[in-house]
């Protein structure tokens, strides 16, 4: 079942305002479990985790910044 534009917009806000800070906290704690890795290993882990969090939510964020496709269009010469 596909989500409506409004539902995707609301879920994207929930994910960004609640889910992302929780994920960042978990990622920092995960890296903290290692015994001070080199700066490049730490950087690589953060880059991989930075891309990894978005993969399950890609369909929610796709097209959210565009105008609502279901909204009535005003065709008065614009």
Order of alpha helices (4+ residues) and beta strands (2+ residues): alpha-alpha-alpha-alpha
